[in-house]
Amino acid sequence: MVDTPAKASPLGSSLQTAASSFDEGPLAMKVDQKAVSGMPIIASSTRSESAKVTPVPMLPSEIVRIETAMFFAQVSDKTIRTWAAKDGIGRQAERHAPLQISLPALLMKADGDHAALDALRAGRRSNPAVAAYLDRAIDLLEEVRLGGRR
């Protein structure tokens, strides 16, 4: 923030205190000190919105389309896309390329098993928790492929 000389503000001390409280915390806001008619202009969020998590490593046999991911997790495509961006359960080669979802990572996210998701992201596929999700994903895909004839 730019330091300006101390002077009386038309905002009053209570509004200045409220405005300065936006300078801390996860949703910190930068407040432009230039005033239009005595009111500060809120410029932008300090949170990096372009920060993405590294996607989990995926084998071709583990990749599902977004529609299949929606079926298994019972959530909307918007939720799947949000999880893919925030939690790295999917990858997209470029802007208009299809979103590829890792089924084991999706199952981990849906179950809330962040430890297993971190282990998968680190490449520890032999971890017992990760191995259980890999087996579960194979079983689910086989069940869908066979049409429930197992």
PyMOL commands that place a pseudoatom at each C-alpha (Angstrom):
pseudoatom trace, name=CA, resn=MET, resi=1, chain=A, elem=C, hetatm=0, pos=[0.000, 0.000, 0.000]
pseudoatom trace, name=CA, resn=VAL, resi=2, chain=A, elem=C, hetatm=0, pos=[1.215, 3.527, -0.725]
pseudoatom trace, name=CA, resn=ASP, resi=3, chain=A, elem=C, hetatm=0, pos=[1.920, 5.652, 2.336]
pseudoatom trace, name=CA, resn=THR, resi=4, chain=A, elem=C, hetatm=0, pos=[0.281, 9.055, 2.239]
pseudoatom trace, name=CA, resn=PRO, resi=5, chain=A, elem=C, hetatm=0, pos=[0.781, 11.922, 4.638]
pseudoatom trace, name=CA, resn=ALA, resi=6, chain=A, elem=C, hetatm=0, pos=[-1.570, 11.876, 7.615]
pseudoatom trace, name=CA, resn=LYS, resi=7, chain=A, elem=C, hetatm=0, pos=[-4.487, 14.254, 7.112]
pseudoatom trace, name=CA, resn=ALA, resi=8, chain=A, elem=C, hetatm=0, pos=[-8.076, 14.488, 8.126]
pseudoatom trace, name=CA, resn=SER, resi=9, chain=A, elem=C, hetatm=0, pos=[-10.214, 12.193, 6.077]
pseudoatom trace, name=CA, resn=PRO, resi=10, chain=A, elem=C, hetatm=0, pos=[-13.778, 12.834, 4.999]
pseudoatom trace, name=CA, resn=LEU, resi=11, chain=A, elem=C, hetatm=0, pos=[-14.437, 9.132, 5.715]
pseudoatom trace, name=CA, resn=GLY, resi=12, chain=A, elem=C, hetatm=0, pos=[-14.223, 9.495, 9.450]
pseudoatom trace, name=CA, resn=SER, resi=13, chain=A, elem=C, hetatm=0, pos=[-12.263, 7.221, 11.776]
pseudoatom trace, name=CA, resn=SER, resi=14, chain=A, elem=C, hetatm=0, pos=[-14.815, 4.389, 11.858]
pseudoatom trace, name=CA, resn=LEU, resi=15, chain=A, elem=C, hetatm=0, pos=[-14.825, 3.947, 8.081]
pseudoatom trace, name=CA, resn=GLN, resi=16, chain=A, elem=C, hetatm=0, pos=[-11.043, 4.203, 7.946]
pseudoatom trace, name=CA, resn=THR, resi=17, chain=A, elem=C, hetatm=0, pos=[-10.826, 1.443, 10.561]
pseudoatom trace, name=CA, resn=ALA, resi=18, chain=A, elem=C, hetatm=0, pos=[-13.256, -0.714, 8.577]
pseudoatom trace, name=CA, resn=ALA, resi=19, chain=A, elem=C, hetatm=0, pos=[-11.364, -0.057, 5.337]
pseudoatom trace, name=CA, resn=SER, resi=20, chain=A, elem=C, hetatm=0, pos=[-8.029, -0.865, 6.943]
pseudoatom trace, name=CA, resn=SER, resi=21, chain=A, elem=C, hetatm=0, pos=[-9.404, -4.177, 8.258]
pseudoatom trace, name=CA, resn=PHE, resi=22, chain=A, elem=C, hetatm=0, pos=[-9.452, -5.436, 4.662]
pseudoatom trace, name=CA, resn=ASP, resi=23, chain=A, elem=C, hetatm=0, pos=[-5.636, -5.361, 4.688]
pseudoatom trace, name=CA, resn=GLU, resi=24, chain=A, elem=C, hetatm=0, pos=[-5.389, -8.586, 6.671]
pseudoatom trace, name=CA, resn=GLY, resi=25, chain=A, elem=C, hetatm=0, pos=[-6.582, -12.146, 6.274]
pseudoatom trace, name=CA, resn=PRO, resi=26, chain=A, elem=C, hetatm=0, pos=[-7.152, -14.495, 3.349]
pseudoatom trace, name=CA, resn=LEU, resi=27, chain=A, elem=C, hetatm=0, pos=[-9.455, -12.102, 1.538]
pseudoatom trace, name=CA, resn=ALA, resi=28, chain=A, elem=C, hetatm=0, pos=[-7.150, -9.106, 1.920]
pseudoatom trace, name=CA, resn=MET, resi=29, chain=A, elem=C, hetatm=0, pos=[-8.020, -6.249, -0.384]
pseudoatom trace, name=CA, resn=LYS, resi=30, chain=A, elem=C, hetatm=0, pos=[-5.794, -3.485, -1.711]
pseudoatom trace, name=CA, resn=VAL, resi=31, chain=A, elem=C, hetatm=0, pos=[-7.414, -0.132, -1.150]
pseudoatom trace, name=CA, resn=ASP, resi=32, chain=A, elem=C, hetatm=0, pos=[-6.358, 2.605, -3.545]
pseudoatom trace, name=CA, resn=GLN, resi=33, chain=A, elem=C, hetatm=0, pos=[-5.554, 5.731, -1.580]
pseudoatom trace, name=CA, resn=LYS, resi=34, chain=A, elem=C, hetatm=0, pos=[-6.722, 7.984, -4.410]
pseudoatom trace, name=CA, resn=ALA, resi=35, chain=A, elem=C, hetatm=0, pos=[-10.144, 9.142, -3.469]
pseudoatom trace, name=CA, resn=VAL, resi=36, chain=A, elem=C, hetatm=0, pos=[-13.007, 10.112, -5.675]
pseudoatom trace, name=CA, resn=SER, resi=37, chain=A, elem=C, hetatm=0, pos=[-15.325, 12.384, -3.748]
pseudoatom trace, name=CA, resn=GLY, resi=38, chain=A, elem=C, hetatm=0, pos=[-13.563, 11.318, -0.556]
pseudoatom trace, name=CA, resn=MET, resi=39, chain=A, elem=C, hetatm=0, pos=[-14.267, 7.569, -1.026]
pseudoatom trace, name=CA, resn=PRO, resi=40, chain=A, elem=C, hetatm=0, pos=[-11.447, 5.037, -1.514]
pseudoatom trace, name=CA, resn=ILE, resi=41, chain=A, elem=C, hetatm=0, pos=[-11.511, 2.864, -4.614]
pseudoatom trace, name=CA, resn=ILE, resi=42, chain=A, elem=C, hetatm=0, pos=[-11.183, -0.887, -4.044]
pseudoatom trace, name=CA, resn=ALA, resi=43, chain=A, elem=C, hetatm=0, pos=[-8.630, -1.973, -6.629]
pseudoatom trace, name=CA, resn=SER, resi=44, chain=A, elem=C, hetatm=0, pos=[-8.201, -5.741, -6.559]
pseudoatom trace, name=CA, resn=SER, resi=45, chain=A, elem=C, hetatm=0, pos=[-7.845, -8.833, -4.470]
pseudoatom trace, name=CA, resn=THR, resi=46, chain=A, elem=C, hetatm=0, pos=[-4.347, -9.760, -3.287]
pseudoatom trace, name=CA, resn=ARG, resi=47, chain=A, elem=C, hetatm=0, pos=[-5.138, -13.481, -3.525]
pseudoatom trace, name=CA, resn=SER, resi=48, chain=A, elem=C, hetatm=0, pos=[-3.530, -15.126, -6.544]
pseudoatom trace, name=CA, resn=GLU, resi=49, chain=A, elem=C, hetatm=0, pos=[-6.430, -16.438, -8.579]
pseudoatom trace, name=CA, resn=SER, resi=50, chain=A, elem=C, hetatm=0, pos=[-4.156, -18.014, -11.189]
pseudoatom trace, name=CA, resn=ALA, resi=51, chain=A, elem=C, hetatm=0, pos=[-2.437, -20.307, -8.658]
pseudoatom trace, name=CA, resn=LYS, resi=52, chain=A, elem=C, hetatm=0, pos=[-3.160, -23.901, -9.610]
pseudoatom trace, name=CA, resn=VAL, resi=53, chain=A, elem=C, hetatm=0, pos=[-2.338, -27.147, -7.885]
pseudoatom trace, name=CA, resn=THR, resi=54, chain=A, elem=C, hetatm=0, pos=[-0.179, -29.637, -9.766]
pseudoatom trace, name=CA, resn=PRO, resi=55, chain=A, elem=C, hetatm=0, pos=[-2.446, -32.311, -11.246]
pseudoatom trace, name=CA, resn=VAL, resi=56, chain=A, elem=C, hetatm=0, pos=[-2.077, -35.856, -9.992]
pseudoatom trace, name=CA, resn=PRO, resi=57, chain=A, elem=C, hetatm=0, pos=[-0.146, -38.202, -12.281]
pseudoatom trace, name=CA, resn=MET, resi=58, chain=A, elem=C, hetatm=0, pos=[-2.586, -40.242, -14.359]
pseudoatom trace, name=CA, resn=LEU, resi=59, chain=A, elem=C, hetatm=0, pos=[-2.365, -43.453, -16.315]
pseudoatom trace, name=CA, resn=PRO, resi=60, chain=A, elem=C, hetatm=0, pos=[-4.495, -43.535, -19.464]
pseudoatom trace, name=CA, resn=SER, resi=61, chain=A, elem=C, hetatm=0, pos=[-6.654, -46.298, -17.974]
pseudoatom trace, name=CA, resn=GLU, resi=62, chain=A, elem=C, hetatm=0, pos=[-7.578, -44.058, -14.982]
pseudoatom trace, name=CA, resn=ILE, resi=63, chain=A, elem=C, hetatm=0, pos=[-8.778, -41.065, -17.016]
pseudoatom trace, name=CA, resn=VAL, resi=64, chain=A, elem=C, hetatm=0, pos=[-12.512, -40.435, -17.290]
pseudoatom trace, name=CA, resn=ARG, resi=65, chain=A, elem=C, hetatm=0, pos=[-14.522, -37.755, -19.038]
pseudoatom trace, name=CA, resn=ILE, resi=66, chain=A, elem=C, hetatm=0, pos=[-16.272, -35.054, -17.062]
pseudoatom trace, name=CA, resn=GLU, resi=67, chain=A, elem=C, hetatm=0, pos=[-19.669, -36.722, -17.603]
pseudoatom trace, name=CA, resn=THR, resi=68, chain=A, elem=C, hetatm=0, pos=[-18.405, -39.980, -16.092]
pseudoatom trace, name=CA, resn=ALA, resi=69, chain=A, elem=C, hetatm=0, pos=[-16.847, -38.072, -13.194]
pseudoatom trace, name=CA, resn=MET, resi=70, chain=A, elem=C, hetatm=0, pos=[-20.197, -36.356, -12.578]
pseudoatom trace, name=CA, resn=PHE, resi=71, chain=A, elem=C, hetatm=0, pos=[-21.896, -39.775, -12.475]
pseudoatom trace, name=CA, resn=PHE, resi=72, chain=A, elem=C, hetatm=0, pos=[-19.460, -41.290, -9.968]
pseudoatom trace, name=CA, resn=ALA, resi=73, chain=A, elem=C, hetatm=0, pos=[-19.257, -38.246, -7.660]
pseudoatom trace, name=CA, resn=GLN, resi=74, chain=A, elem=C, hetatm=0, pos=[-22.930, -37.240, -8.039]
pseudoatom trace, name=CA, resn=VAL, resi=75, chain=A, elem=C, hetatm=0, pos=[-22.015, -33.550, -8.411]
pseudoatom trace, name=CA, resn=SER, resi=76, chain=A, elem=C, hetatm=0, pos=[-22.350, -30.965, -11.182]
pseudoatom trace, name=CA, resn=ASP, resi=77, chain=A, elem=C, hetatm=0, pos=[-19.844, -30.311, -13.942]
pseudoatom trace, name=CA, resn=LYS, resi=78, chain=A, elem=C, hetatm=0, pos=[-19.061, -26.956, -12.328]
pseudoatom trace, name=CA, resn=THR, resi=79, chain=A, elem=C, hetatm=0, pos=[-18.072, -28.744, -9.115]
pseudoatom trace, name=CA, resn=ILE, resi=80, chain=A, elem=C, hetatm=0, pos=[-15.861, -31.199, -11.038]
pseudoatom trace, name=CA, resn=ARG, resi=81, chain=A, elem=C, hetatm=0, pos=[-14.168, -28.290, -12.851]
pseudoatom trace, name=CA, resn=THR, resi=82, chain=A, elem=C, hetatm=0, pos=[-13.633, -26.461, -9.555]
pseudoatom trace, name=CA, resn=TRP, resi=83, chain=A, elem=C, hetatm=0, pos=[-12.126, -29.562, -7.939]
pseudoatom trace, name=CA, resn=ALA, resi=84, chain=A, elem=C, hetatm=0, pos=[-9.883, -30.096, -10.974]
pseudoatom trace, name=CA, resn=ALA, resi=85, chain=A, elem=C, hetatm=0, pos=[-8.529, -26.545, -10.728]
pseudoatom trace, name=CA, resn=LYS, resi=86, chain=A, elem=C, hetatm=0, pos=[-8.272, -26.302, -6.927]
pseudoatom trace, name=CA, resn=ASP, resi=87, chain=A, elem=C, hetatm=0, pos=[-7.342, -29.858, -5.971]
pseudoatom trace, name=CA, resn=GLY, resi=88, chain=A, elem=C, hetatm=0, pos=[-5.553, -31.091, -9.087]
pseudoatom trace, name=CA, resn=ILE, resi=89, chain=A, elem=C, hetatm=0, pos=[-7.796, -34.087, -9.762]
pseudoatom trace, name=CA, resn=GLY, resi=90, chain=A, elem=C, hetatm=0, pos=[-7.823, -33.333, -13.474]
pseudoatom trace, name=CA, resn=ARG, resi=91, chain=A, elem=C, hetatm=0, pos=[-5.839, -31.759, -16.270]
pseudoatom trace, name=CA, resn=GLN, resi=92, chain=A, elem=C, hetatm=0, pos=[-6.531, -29.815, -19.424]
pseudoatom trace, name=CA, resn=ALA, resi=93, chain=A, elem=C, hetatm=0, pos=[-3.842, -29.483, -22.100]
pseudoatom trace, name=CA, resn=GLU, resi=94, chain=A, elem=C, hetatm=0, pos=[-5.051, -26.083, -23.270]
pseudoatom trace, name=CA, resn=ARG, resi=95, chain=A, elem=C, hetatm=0, pos=[-8.047, -23.787, -22.984]
pseudoatom trace, name=CA, resn=HIS, resi=96, chain=A, elem=C, hetatm=0, pos=[-10.438, -25.599, -25.352]
pseudoatom trace, name=CA, resn=ALA, resi=97, chain=A, elem=C, hetatm=0, pos=[-9.079, -29.114, -24.823]
pseudoatom trace, name=CA, resn=PRO, resi=98, chain=A, elem=C, hetatm=0, pos=[-11.236, -31.651, -22.981]
pseudoatom trace, name=CA, resn=LEU, resi=99, chain=A, elem=C, hetatm=0, pos=[-10.858, -31.877, -19.229]
pseudoatom trace, name=CA, resn=GLN, resi=100, chain=A, elem=C, hetatm=0, pos=[-9.391, -35.236, -18.191]
pseudoatom trace, name=CA, resn=ILE, resi=101, chain=A, elem=C, hetatm=0, pos=[-10.261, -36.430, -14.692]
pseudoatom trace, name=CA, resn=SER, resi=102, chain=A, elem=C, hetatm=0, pos=[-8.351, -39.017, -12.663]
pseudoatom trace, name=CA, resn=LEU, resi=103, chain=A, elem=C, hetatm=0, pos=[-10.992, -41.401, -11.306]
pseudoatom trace, name=CA, resn=PRO, resi=104, chain=A, elem=C, hetatm=0, pos=[-8.903, -42.475, -8.279]
pseudoatom trace, name=CA, resn=ALA, resi=105, chain=A, elem=C, hetatm=0, pos=[-8.247, -38.819, -7.406]
pseudoatom trace, name=CA, resn=LEU, resi=106, chain=A, elem=C, hetatm=0, pos=[-11.942, -38.017, -7.855]
pseudoatom trace, name=CA, resn=LEU, resi=107, chain=A, elem=C, hetatm=0, pos=[-12.885, -40.817, -5.462]
pseudoatom trace, name=CA, resn=MET, resi=108, chain=A, elem=C, hetatm=0, pos=[-10.348, -39.530, -2.922]
pseudoatom trace, name=CA, resn=LYS, resi=109, chain=A, elem=C, hetatm=0, pos=[-11.720, -35.982, -3.209]
pseudoatom trace, name=CA, resn=ALA, resi=110, chain=A, elem=C, hetatm=0, pos=[-15.331, -37.149, -2.951]
pseudoatom trace, name=CA, resn=ASP, resi=111, chain=A, elem=C, hetatm=0, pos=[-14.446, -39.141, 0.190]
pseudoatom trace, name=CA, resn=GLY, resi=112, chain=A, elem=C, hetatm=0, pos=[-12.491, -36.219, 1.654]
pseudoatom trace, name=CA, resn=ASP, resi=113, chain=A, elem=C, hetatm=0, pos=[-9.288, -38.280, 1.875]
pseudoatom trace, name=CA, resn=HIS, resi=114, chain=A, elem=C, hetatm=0, pos=[-6.739, -35.496, 1.382]
pseudoatom trace, name=CA, resn=ALA, resi=115, chain=A, elem=C, hetatm=0, pos=[-3.854, -37.603, 2.728]
pseudoatom trace, name=CA, resn=ALA, resi=116, chain=A, elem=C, hetatm=0, pos=[-4.368, -40.209, 0.003]
pseudoatom trace, name=CA, resn=LEU, resi=117, chain=A, elem=C, hetatm=0, pos=[-4.718, -37.456, -2.611]
pseudoatom trace, name=CA, resn=ASP, resi=118, chain=A, elem=C, hetatm=0, pos=[-1.415, -35.916, -1.504]
pseudoatom trace, name=CA, resn=ALA, resi=119, chain=A, elem=C, hetatm=0, pos=[0.247, -39.341, -1.602]
pseudoatom trace, name=CA, resn=LEU, resi=120, chain=A, elem=C, hetatm=0, pos=[-1.053, -39.927, -5.138]
pseudoatom trace, name=CA, resn=ARG, resi=121, chain=A, elem=C, hetatm=0, pos=[0.169, -36.485, -6.206]
pseudoatom trace, name=CA, resn=ALA, resi=122, chain=A, elem=C, hetatm=0, pos=[3.603, -37.374, -4.775]
pseudoatom trace, name=CA, resn=GLY, resi=123, chain=A, elem=C, hetatm=0, pos=[3.637, -40.546, -6.897]
pseudoatom trace, name=CA, resn=ARG, resi=124, chain=A, elem=C, hetatm=0, pos=[3.313, -43.016, -4.007]
pseudoatom trace, name=CA, resn=ARG, resi=125, chain=A, elem=C, hetatm=0, pos=[0.992, -45.452, -5.763]
pseudoatom trace, name=CA, resn=SER, resi=126, chain=A, elem=C, hetatm=0, pos=[2.084, -48.298, -3.467]
pseudoatom trace, name=CA, resn=ASN, resi=127, chain=A, elem=C, hetatm=0, pos=[0.764, -46.431, -0.397]
pseudoatom trace, name=CA, resn=PRO, resi=128, chain=A, elem=C, hetatm=0, pos=[-1.996, -48.673, 1.090]
pseudoatom trace, name=CA, resn=ALA, resi=129, chain=A, elem=C, hetatm=0, pos=[-4.610, -45.901, 1.006]
pseudoatom trace, name=CA, resn=VAL, resi=130, chain=A, elem=C, hetatm=0, pos=[-3.762, -44.990, -2.594]
pseudoatom trace, name=CA, resn=ALA, resi=131, chain=A, elem=C, hetatm=0, pos=[-3.698, -48.658, -3.643]
pseudoatom trace, name=CA, resn=ALA, resi=132, chain=A, elem=C, hetatm=0, pos=[-7.200, -49.124, -2.195]
pseudoatom trace, name=CA, resn=TYR, resi=133, chain=A, elem=C, hetatm=0, pos=[-8.529, -46.221, -4.300]
pseudoatom trace, name=CA, resn=LEU, resi=134, chain=A, elem=C, hetatm=0, pos=[-6.744, -47.519, -7.420]
pseudoatom trace, name=CA, resn=ASP, resi=135, chain=A, elem=C, hetatm=0, pos=[-8.397, -50.924, -6.928]
pseudoatom trace, name=CA, resn=ARG, resi=136, chain=A, elem=C, hetatm=0, pos=[-11.771, -49.298, -6.273]
pseudoatom trace, name=CA, resn=ALA, resi=137, chain=A, elem=C, hetatm=0, pos=[-11.485, -47.213, -9.438]
pseudoatom trace, name=CA, resn=ILE, resi=138, chain=A, elem=C, hetatm=0, pos=[-10.656, -50.307, -11.511]
pseudoatom trace, name=CA, resn=ASP, resi=139, chain=A, elem=C, hetatm=0, pos=[-13.625, -52.164, -10.013]
pseudoatom trace, name=CA, resn=LEU, resi=140, chain=A, elem=C, hetatm=0, pos=[-16.008, -49.279, -10.750]
pseudoatom trace, name=CA, resn=LEU, resi=141, chain=A, elem=C, hetatm=0, pos=[-14.804, -48.925, -14.340]
pseudoatom trace, name=CA, resn=GLU, resi=142, chain=A, elem=C, hetatm=0, pos=[-15.093, -52.670, -14.906]
pseudoatom trace, name=CA, resn=GLU, resi=143, chain=A, elem=C, hetatm=0, pos=[-18.604, -52.669, -13.473]
pseudoatom trace, name=CA, resn=VAL, resi=144, chain=A, elem=C, hetatm=0, pos=[-19.640, -49.875, -15.843]
pseudoatom trace, name=CA, resn=ARG, resi=145, chain=A, elem=C, hetatm=0, pos=[-17.888, -51.550, -18.787]
pseudoatom trace, name=CA, resn=LEU, resi=146, chain=A, elem=C, hetatm=0, pos=[-19.608, -54.868, -18.153]
pseudoatom trace, name=CA, resn=GLY, resi=147, chain=A, elem=C, hetatm=0, pos=[-22.942, -53.162, -17.532]
pseudoatom trace, name=CA, resn=GLY, resi=148, chain=A, elem=C, hetatm=0, pos=[-23.384, -54.640, -14.082]
pseudoatom trace, name=CA, resn=ARG, resi=149, chain=A, elem=C, hetatm=0, pos=[-23.069, -58.241, -15.383]
pseudoatom trace, name=CA, resn=ARG, resi=150, chain=A, elem=C, hetatm=0, pos=[-20.440, -59.180, -12.798]
for i in range(1, 150): cmd.bond("trace and resi %d" % i, "trace and resi %d" % (i + 1))
show_as sticks, trace
zoom trace
